[in-house]
């Protein structure tokens, strides 16, 4: 049962931020009960800071001590590091605590938090790339038996075992690349005593050696029909799948779409792709209709400009991983093997081939910088290949 803040004694250095914090939580879609609980947590944190003589700017570095004290006096809810993340985020946005300040309760989380800070601040990774690198690092660290602040106990055998197992279920090149970057960082950061990146096996790869994995038009239709467009969630998912299937956008490009990118009068949309490129593409009628239906009937009132958002508080932009999750969930509903968002990009190219488009035109739609990148789709153009195939010599 939640209580109103008026029943709690609110004193201390965080009191000036109560009103703004409450308004921000409400704007992000939190229910009244959740807003009240978050504000009560702020009140408790503010009293604790005052009792110990700390200022508001010290809350990030003292938050773990606060949670320990909160558990010690008998609290059983709102006692995990995740509980104070919204408050810390708000204080960062107001310049009260440093942007780089984080709270992590376990050695594993501290290692991963420092690595994420390195990728963002020193490497300047885009959100989509950050997700990929963090996913590999998190899986590796969570597999380790003992993590006490460093990785000195990790052996080359541990690295090889992890890589071998992960490559059975994930993209081998992505696993190897992500693991190698993390281990090089660990060496520079002093987490390991030697270089373990050389223990990551090299992944055999030959350019244009494989066929693009595509879905048939019937399967794409089944994915779209699996969405209940009468619900807000279904309207969002239908719009996302339509954009992927018709325009061949990457998951990160869909996640980065903003309201200002849509030129309704001109029938175009701007796409921010790799290498900070911005391209303009035609906005097909069915794609525009799907997005418009989502914006009019499904999208909640959000503070951010992104077209697609999460459906639960906080109503933050949907990340690229969430776009891929939409595709996988649609596969489950349609009774199809799970695939990622990139399969729909390949399927869009395949459909253009069937409709008579040439490789140059497909490369323009997919925004490839080199025609050689598009050349792989020549392998699935069976109609053209049949025309150039040589007859089998007679014996």
C-alpha positions in Angstrom: 0.0 0.0 0.0 1.5 3.3 -1.0 1.3 6.5 1.1 1.2 10.2 0.2 4.3 12.1 0.8 2.5 14.5 3.1 2.5 11.6 5.7 6.3 11.3 5.5 8.7 13.8 7.1 10.5 15.3 4.1 13.7 17.1 5.1 17.2 17.2 3.8 19.1 18.2 0.7 16.9 16.4 -1.8 13.6 18.2 -0.8 14.0 21.0 -3.5 13.8 18.3 -6.2 10.5 16.7 -5.1 8.2 18.7 -7.3 10.3 18.3 -10.4 10.9 14.6 -9.8 7.2 13.9 -9.3 6.4 15.8 -12.5 9.0 13.9 -14.5 7.8 10.5 -13.3 4.2 11.4 -14.2 5.3 12.5 -17.7 7.1 9.2 -18.1 3.9 7.2 -17.6 4.4 5.9 -14.1 1.2 5.1 -12.2 0.2 7.3 -9.3 1.1 4.5 -6.8 4.6 4.1 -8.4 5.1 7.9 -8.4 4.2 8.0 -4.7 6.6 5.2 -3.8 9.5 6.8 -5.7 8.9 10.1 -4.0 8.8 8.4 -0.6 12.1 6.8 -1.4 13.5 10.2 -2.2 12.2 11.5 1.2 14.0 8.6 3.0 17.2 9.2 1.0 17.1 12.9 1.8 16.6 12.3 5.6 19.5 9.8 5.5 21.8 12.2 3.7 20.9 14.9 6.3 21.5 12.6 9.2 25.0 11.8 7.9 26.0 15.3 6.9 26.1 14.5 3.2 25.0 16.9 0.4 22.7 16.1 -2.6 25.8 15.9 -4.9 27.1 13.0 -2.9 24.1 10.7 -3.2 25.4 8.7 -6.2 28.6 7.6 -4.4 26.7 7.1 -1.1 23.6 5.4 -2.6 24.9 1.8 -1.8 25.4 2.8 1.8 21.9 4.2 1.9 20.4 1.0 0.5 22.4 -1.1 3.1 21.0 1.2 5.9 17.5 0.9 4.4 17.7 -2.9 4.5 19.1 -2.9 8.0 16.1 -1.0 9.5 13.7 -3.5 8.1 12.6 -2.3 4.6 11.8 -5.2 2.3 10.9 -3.3 -0.8 12.7 -0.7 -2.9 16.0 -1.9 -1.5 17.9 -2.8 -4.8 20.2 -0.6 -6.8 17.5 -0.5 -9.5 15.2 1.3 -7.1 17.3 4.4 -7.0 18.2 4.5 -10.7 15.2 6.8 -11.6 16.2 9.2 -8.8 19.9 9.2 -9.9 18.8 9.8 -13.5 16.8 12.8 -12.5 19.6 14.2 -10.4 22.1 13.8 -13.2 19.7 15.6 -15.6 19.6 18.5 -13.1 23.4 18.6 -12.8 23.2 17.7 -9.1 25.4 14.5 -9.4 28.1 13.9 -12.0 26.9 12.4 -15.3 29.4 9.5 -15.0 28.2 8.6 -11.4 26.6 5.2 -11.2 25.5 2.8 -8.5 26.4 -0.8 -8.7 25.9 -3.2 -5.8 28.0 -6.2 -6.8 31.6 -6.5 -8.2 30.2 -7.9 -11.5 28.0 -4.8 -11.9 30.9 -2.5 -11.1 33.0 -4.1 -13.8 30.2 -3.9 -16.3 29.4 -0.3 -15.3 33.0 0.9 -15.8 33.1 -0.9 -19.2 29.9 0.7 -20.3 31.2 4.1 -19.2 34.4 3.4 -21.3 32.4 2.5 -24.4 30.2 5.6 -24.1 32.7 8.3 -23.0 36.0 7.1 -24.6 34.8 5.1 -27.6 31.7 7.1 -28.3 29.7 4.1 -29.4 26.2 4.5 -30.7 23.4 3.0 -28.6 22.9 0.1 -31.0 26.6 -0.8 -31.0 26.7 -0.3 -27.2 23.9 -2.9 -26.8 25.8 -5.5 -28.8 29.1 -5.0 -26.9 27.4 -5.0 -23.5 25.4 -8.1 -24.3 28.6 -10.1 -24.9 30.4 -8.6 -21.9 27.5 -9.2 -19.5 27.1 -12.8 -20.6 30.9 -13.4 -20.1 31.1 -11.8 -16.7 28.0 -13.6 -15.5 29.5 -16.9 -16.5 32.5 -16.4 -14.3 32.6 -18.2 -11.0 34.3 -15.6 -8.8 34.4 -11.9 -9.6 35.8 -9.8 -6.7 36.5 -6.5 -8.4 38.9 -7.8 -11.1 39.2 -10.7 -13.5 42.6 -12.0 -12.4 41.3 -15.5 -12.0 40.1 -15.8 -15.7 42.1 -18.2 -17.8 42.4 -18.7 -21.5 40.4 -21.9 -21.1 37.5 -19.9 -19.6 37.6 -17.6 -22.6 37.7 -20.4 -25.1 34.9 -22.3 -23.4 32.6 -19.3 -23.3 33.3 -18.4 -27.0 32.7 -21.9 -28.1 29.4 -22.2 -26.2 28.1 -18.7 -27.3 28.9 -19.3 -30.9 26.5 -22.2 -31.0 23.6 -19.8 -30.4 24.8 -16.3 -31.5 26.5 -14.7 -34.4 30.1 -16.0 -34.1 31.7 -12.9 -35.5 29.7 -10.7 -33.1 30.6 -12.8 -30.1 34.3 -12.9 -31.0 34.5 -9.2 -31.7 32.6 -8.2 -28.6 34.6 -10.6 -26.4 37.9 -9.4 -27.8 37.1 -5.7 -27.2 36.1 -6.4 -23.6 39.3 -8.4 -22.9 41.5 -5.7 -24.4 39.7 -3.2 -22.2 40.2 -5.4 -19.1 43.9 -5.6 -19.7 44.3 -1.8 -20.1 42.1 -1.2 -17.0 44.2 -3.6 -15.0 41.4 -6.2 -14.5 43.6 -8.9 -15.9 47.3 -9.5 -15.5 47.9 -10.4 -19.2 46.4 -10.4 -22.6 43.5 -12.8 -22.9 42.2 -11.4 -26.2 44.4 -13.8 -28.1 42.5 -16.7 -26.6 39.4 -15.7 -28.5 39.3 -18.0 -31.6 39.3 -16.5 -35.0 36.1 -16.9 -36.9 36.5 -18.2 -40.5 34.7 -15.8 -42.8 34.8 -15.4 -46.6 33.1 -12.4 -48.1 29.9 -13.2 -50.1 30.3 -16.8 -49.2 26.8 -17.2 -47.8 23.2 -16.6 -48.9 21.1 -13.9 -47.3 18.5 -15.4 -45.0 15.1 -14.2 -46.1 11.5 -14.9 -45.3 8.9 -15.7 -48.0 6.2 -13.2 -48.8 3.7 -15.5 -47.1 5.8 -15.5 -43.9 6.1 -11.8 -43.9 2.4 -11.5 -44.3 1.9 -13.9 -41.4 4.1 -11.7 -39.1 2.0 -8.6 -40.0 -1.3 -10.4 -39.5 -0.2 -11.6 -36.1 -0.4 -8.0 -34.7 -3.7 -6.9 -33.1 -4.0 -3.4 -34.5 -6.9 -2.6 -32.2 -4.5 -2.5 -29.3 -1.8 0.1 -28.7 0.9 -2.6 -28.5 -0.3 -4.2 -31.7 -0.5 -0.9 -33.5 3.1 -0.2 -32.6 4.4 -3.6 -33.5 2.5 -3.6 -36.9 4.1 -0.2 -37.7 7.6 -1.5 -36.8 7.2 -4.7 -38.9 5.8 -2.7 -41.8 8.8 -0.3 -41.8 11.2 -3.2 -41.7 9.5 -5.3 -44.3 8.8 -2.5 -46.8 11.8 -0.2 -46.4 14.5 -2.6 -45.3 15.7 -0.4 -42.4 18.1 -1.7 -39.8 16.8 -2.2 -36.3 18.8 0.8 -35.0 17.5 3.0 -37.8 13.9 2.2 -36.8 14.7 2.9 -33.2 16.3 6.2 -34.1 13.3 7.5 -36.2 12.0 10.7 -34.8 8.7 12.6 -35.4 10.6 15.3 -37.3 12.0 12.7 -39.7 8.5 12.2 -41.2 7.6 14.6 -44.1 3.9 13.8 -44.5 3.3 16.4 -47.2 6.4 15.4 -49.2 5.8 11.7 -48.7 9.4 11.1 -47.5 11.2 10.2 -44.3 14.8 10.8 -43.2 16.9 7.8 -42.0 19.9 8.2 -39.8 22.1 5.3 -40.8 25.7 4.1 -40.3 28.5 6.6 -40.1 26.1 9.5 -39.2 24.6 9.4 -42.7 21.2 10.9 -43.2 19.3 9.7 -46.2 15.8 10.5 -47.5 13.5 7.7 -48.6 10.0 7.7 -50.2 7.3 7.0 -47.6 5.0 4.4 -49.1 1.3 4.8 -48.5 1.0 1.6 -46.4 4.0 2.5 -44.3 2.7 6.0 -43.7 -0.7 4.6 -42.8 0.7 2.1 -40.3 2.9 4.8 -38.6 0.0 7.3 -38.6 -2.4 4.8 -36.9 0.2 4.1 -34.2 0.8 7.8 -33.6 -2.9 8.6 -33.5 -4.3 5.6 -31.6 -1.4 4.0 -29.7 1.6 6.1 -28.9 1.4 7.5 -25.3 2.3 11.1 -24.5 6.1 11.0 -24.4 8.7 13.7 -23.7 11.1 12.3 -26.3 10.8 12.8 -30.0 11.2 9.2 -31.1 8.5 7.6 -33.1 8.5 4.3 -31.3 8.5 4.1 -27.5 8.2 1.5 -24.8 4.7 0.8 -23.6 5.5 0.6 -19.9 7.0 3.3 -17.7 9.5 4.8 -18.1 8.1 5.7 -21.6 11.6 5.9 -23.0 12.5 5.4 -26.7 12.3 1.7 -27.9 16.0 0.6 -28.2 17.2 -1.4 -31.2 17.1 -4.6 -29.2 13.5 -3.9 -28.6 12.9 -3.7 -32.3 14.4 -7.1 -32.8 12.3 -8.4 -29.9 9.2 -7.2 -31.7 10.2 -9.4 -34.7 10.9 -12.4 -32.6 7.6 -12.1 -30.7 5.8 -11.9 -34.0 7.5 -15.1 -35.1 6.2 -16.9 -32.0 2.7 -15.7 -32.6 2.8 -16.7 -36.3 4.3 -20.1 -35.4 7.6 -19.4 -37.3 11.2 -20.0 -36.3 12.5 -16.9 -34.5 14.5 -14.5 -36.7 16.0 -11.0 -36.2 15.1 -7.7 -37.7 17.9 -8.0 -40.3 16.0 -11.0 -41.9 13.3 -8.5 -42.9 15.9 -6.3 -44.5 17.1 -9.2 -46.6 13.5 -10.1 -47.4 12.8 -6.6 -48.6 15.7 -6.8 -51.0 14.5 -10.2 -52.2 11.1 -8.9 -52.9 12.5 -6.0 -54.9 14.4 -8.5 -57.0 11.3 -10.5 -57.7 9.6 -7.2 -58.7 12.2 -6.6 -61.3 14.5 -4.1 -59.5 18.2 -4.3 -60.4 21.1 -4.4 -57.9 21.8 -0.7 -58.2 18.3 0.2 -57.3 18.3 -2.2 -54.4 21.6 -0.7 -53.1 20.1 2.8 -53.2 17.1 1.7 -51.1 19.2 -0.2 -48.6 21.7 2.7 -48.7 24.8 0.6 -49.3 27.9 2.7 -49.9 29.4 0.1 -52.3 27.7 -1.9 -55.0 29.8 -4.9 -53.9 27.8 -5.0 -50.6 24.6 -5.4 -52.7 26.1 -8.1 -54.9 25.3 -10.8 -52.5 21.7 -10.6 -53.5 22.6 -11.7 -57.0 22.9 -15.2 -55.6 19.2 -15.3 -54.8 18.1 -14.0 -58.2 17.4 -17.4 -59.6 15.6 -16.1 -62.7 18.6 -14.1 -63.9 21.1 -16.8 -62.9 19.2 -19.4 -64.9 19.7 -17.3 -68.0 23.5 -17.3 -67.7 23.9 -20.9 -66.5 25.9 -23.1 -68.9 24.4 -26.5 -69.9 26.0 -29.5 -68.3 28.4 -31.1 -70.7 27.4 -34.4 -72.2 29.4 -37.5 -71.2 
